[in-house]
Amino acid sequence: MDWVLGTIAVFCFAAGLNTIALLLCVAALITSVGTISLRMRARAQGALLDDGWVAPKLFTAIVLLSAVWCLAAQAGFIRL
């Protein structure tokens, strides 16, 4: 879900809809962090085998955090 929201945010940014793109990136970041926390909880309980998912999900979360920061600066919510 985070990739879908991130892709839609890119198209919104390309269309000049910076605030909507920012909101979509925030939603994607929340989804990504939620997925990471749920999978780590399941792994801690022994219900999920480690299949190498941690690095891609953390990379996605870092990219989304960077995108949120850049979009917030572009939209004028953060002064640089």
MARGU-321586 format. One line per 3 residues: number of its first residue (from 1); their letters; for each residue x, y, z negated of C-alpha. Coordinates in steps of 0.05 Angstrom, whole numbers. Layout:
NUM> a> X/Y/Z; ...
% end
This chain:
1> mdw> 0/0/0; 57/47/-14; 83/40/57
4> vlg> 15/55/86; 6/117/44; 77/139/60
7> tia> 66/131/134; 1/170/132; 38/224/93
10> vfc> 91/229/148; 37/241/200; 3/293/156
13> faa> 69/328/147; 81/327/222; 12/358/232
16> gln> 29/414/183; -14/389/125; 40/395/72
19> tia> -5/393/11; -42/331/35; 25/298/52
22> lll> 49/314/-19; -13/284/-51; -6/221/-8
25> cva> 67/214/-27; 50/221/-101; -4/167/-93
28> ali> 46/123/-57; 97/134/-112; 46/115/-166
31> tsv> 28/53/-126; 101/33/-119; 116/42/-192
34> gti> 53/4/-211; 73/-54/-166; 143/-55/-196
37> slr> 116/-55/-268; 64/-109/-255; 114/-154/-220
40> mra> 166/-144/-275; 113/-161/-328; 93/-224/-290
43> raq> 166/-244/-283; 178/-233/-357; 120/-279/-373
46> gal> 148/-332/-326; 91/-328/-277; 133/-301/-219
49> ldd> 198/-328/-191; 253/-279/-173; 250/-276/-97
52> gwv> 294/-215/-86; 239/-163/-87; 270/-115/-138
55> apk> 320/-79/-92; 270/-63/-35; 217/-39/-84
58> lft> 266/5/-122; 292/33/-56; 220/49/-36
61> aiv> 208/84/-102; 272/126/-95; 254/146/-24
64> lls> 183/165/-45; 210/205/-104; 256/243/-56
67> avw> 199/254/-8; 154/281/-64; 210/329/-86
70> cla> 222/354/-15; 148/362/1; 136/398/-65
73> aqa> 192/446/-47; 165/455/24; 94/468/-2
76> gfi> 121/520/-51; 107/483/-116; 182/480/-133
79> rl> 230/537/-126; 300/518/-104
% end
